[in-house]
Amino acid sequence: MTAFAPEIQVAIARMRDEIAGLHAELTRYELVVWTGGNISGRVPGADLFVIKPSGVSYDDLSPSNQILCDLDGNVIPSTPGSERNPSSDTAAHAYIYRTMPEVNGVVHTHSTYATAWAARGEEIPCVITAMADEFGGPIPVGPFAIIGDDSIGRGVVETLSGHRSRAVLMQNHGVFTIGKSPSDAVKAAVMTEDVARTVHIARQLGDVIPIPQDSIDALFDRYQNVYGQPQAARSITTAGQSAKGAHA
């Protein structure tokens, strides 16, 4: 078996547990069918990530059959699960981790409404406050790319670099989301499908109303920096914003 320092072994085991468990969220929120879709997570402190095996039923996923890869997408030999093939999207995930060091989780789904937008090659406009909160604007469309190499990963990085959104609709394919953790990326995937469905229904009823950019900015800032924080943290944030404003 490949030798890792004890602290890395612990980190790998924890990531295996986390990734195996998070896949249940994809089925819970009906973001995948059959064996499609996948989640991966970067192993803290190592140039490694854990990803779902290819072609395995969600009911059969476990920590022991998640696959450990390096950041070039190579399976680490003689580790649990290494006898299986990793997800067909492994090269895309690896490229994202190599190129975006701030990303620690990646999710791919073919969720119905979001993929319908991707099939039209159309971004989801920011017309509901939940989108402003979570994505800070529209959910963009990435280029068409074929599975099998890192082309999809390149498209994801190209589209999301410098963009507030943690989700991209890869044209004619489906959804990729990134996050500061695997669970953060899963949340983005869940929210992507939710807003895709809502905005689609709204457009069937008539024209949608865009949210002004300054309101999008304010909503995004509040949700990302204030919402859900303890009172002490909110006070510090507010004080910092006031001081910044006083010296602007």
N, C-alpha and C positions, 0 to 999 in steps of 0.2 A: 504493500500500500504506500502511496505517496506520503512522505513525511511532512507534516506541518508543525509549527510551534504550537504548544498547548493552547495558547489564547486564540490562535487562528482556528484550531479544531473546534473550540467552543463556539466561535463566531459562525463557522460553517454549519454546525449542528443547529444553532438557533435559526439561521436563515433557511435551512431545509424545513424546519418546523413551520416557520412563518409562511413560506411560499406555498407549501402543501395546504395549509389552512386557508390561505387567502383565495385559492382557486374555488372554494365553496361559495365565495361571494359572487363570482361570475355566474354561477348557476342560480344562486339565490335571486339575483336581480335580472335573470334571463338575458344575459349579455352574450351567451354562447349557445351553440347547439352541437351535439355529438362530441367530438374531441377537438373542435376548433377553438382557437384562442389560447392565450398563454400569459403567464406572469413570470417575471424574473426579478431578482434582487441582488444588488452588489454586496459582497462579503466585506464588512468593515475591516480595515487594516490590511487588506490583501488585494491583489489584482486578479480577483476571481468573482464569478457570479453564479447563482443557482437558478436553473430554469426547468420548466416542465418538460417531461419526456414526450416524444412524438407519438401520436396515435394511441394514447392510453386513456381509457374512460375516466371521467372526473370522479366516479365512484371508487376507482382503484388507485387514485393518487395517494401517496404517503410520503413522509419525509425521506424514507429510504430509497424511493425511486425517482426523486428529484435529481437533476444532473448538474454536476459541478464542472464549470468551464473556466478557462482563462479568458483574458480580454481580447484574444484573437478568435474566440469561439471554439477553441479546441477542448474536447472533453478530457478531463484529468483522469488518466488511466488508474485502474485498480481502486477506484472510489465507489461507494454505493451508487447504483444506477448506471455506472459507466458502460455496462454491457448493452444498454439501450441507445437508440439514436435520440439526440436532443431535438427540441422543437425545430420545425423547418424555418422558423424565424430567428434562429440563434445568431446568425451572422449579423442581422439587423440590430438585435439587442447589443451584441458585442461592439458594434461600431458606435452606437449611442454612448455606451459606457466609456469607450476609449476617448471619445471626442468631447463629452460633456461630463467632466468630473464631478459636477454638482448633482448629477442625477444618480439616485440610488435604487430606483425602481422603475420598471417598464412593464406596460400592459398592452396586449393586443386583443381586440375583439372584432367580431363582425355583427355587432348589435344592430337590430333591424332598422330603426329610424335613422341613426347616424350613418349607417352604411348606405341608406337610400340617398342621403345628401351627398355622400362620396361618389355614388354612381352618377349623379348629376354633375359632379365636379364643382359643387357650389358650397361656399362657406356658410356657416350658420350665423346669421346676423345677430348682433347684441341688442335684443329687443325686450328682454326681461331682466329684472334686477338680479336674479340668481346667476345669470351669465356674467353680469358685471362683477358680482361678488367673487365668483369662482375663477373666471377666465380673464377678466379685465378687458373684455372686448369680444369680437367675433371668434369663432373656432375656424381656423384656416384650413385650406385644402392643400395637400402636398401632391407632388407629381406622381404619375403612374409609374410603377416599377414592378418588375417580376421577382417572385420569390426565388431564393436559391443562393444569392450572394448578399453583399452588404448594400445593394442599391436602395432597398427600402430604408435602411438605417440612414443612408446619406440623405434621402428625401426628408426624413423626419427631422434630422439635425438642421438641414438647410432651411426648413420651414419654421421651426420653432426657435432657432437661435435669435435672441433679441426680441422675442415675442412673449407677451404675458401669458398666453394660453399654454396650458400643459397638455393640450390635446390637439391632434391633427387628424384630419380626414384624408387618408391616402386614397387618391382618385381610383375609382373602380375596385377598391379593395376593402377598406374598413378603417377602424380606429386604432391609433397608437397614442398612448398617454405616457407621460414621464412624471416622476415625483421625487421629493426629497427622501422618500422611503417607499417600499413596495405598497404599503397601505394607502399612502398619499396618491400614488398612481392609480390604484384601484378606485379610490374615491373619484378621481378625475374621470375615469371611464364610466362610472355610474352616473355622474352628473352630465357627462356628454350625451348619453342616451336619453336622459330625462329632458334636457333642454331641446334636443333634436326632435323629440316627440311633441313637446309643447309648441315649439315654433312651427312645426309642420301643420299641426292642427289649427293654429292661429291663422296661418296663411290660407287655409281652406275656407275660413270665415270672411276673409277680406285682407286689406293691406295691413301690414304690421307697422307699429310706430317706433322709429328708432329712438334710443336713449341718447340725449346730448353727451358729447365726449366729456365735458367737465363733471357731469353726474356719474358717468362710468368710472372716471378717475377717483372720485370721492368714495363711491361704493366699494371699489376694489381696495383702496387704501384702508378703509374702515374694517372690511372683512378680513383682510390679510394681517393687519397689524393691531387691531383692537378686539374684534369679536372673539369671545371665548377665552380671553386672557383673564387671569386673576385681577382683582381690583388694583393691587399694588402695581402690576405691570401696566395696566391701563393708565394709571396716574402718571407713571414714568413716561409712557408714550405721549400722553397729552402734554405733559410739561415740556418734553423735548420738542414737540411740534410748535408749542407756543414760543419757546426760545428761538427756534428756527425762524418763525414768522417775525419775531421782534428784530432779528438781524438781517432779514431779507432785503 
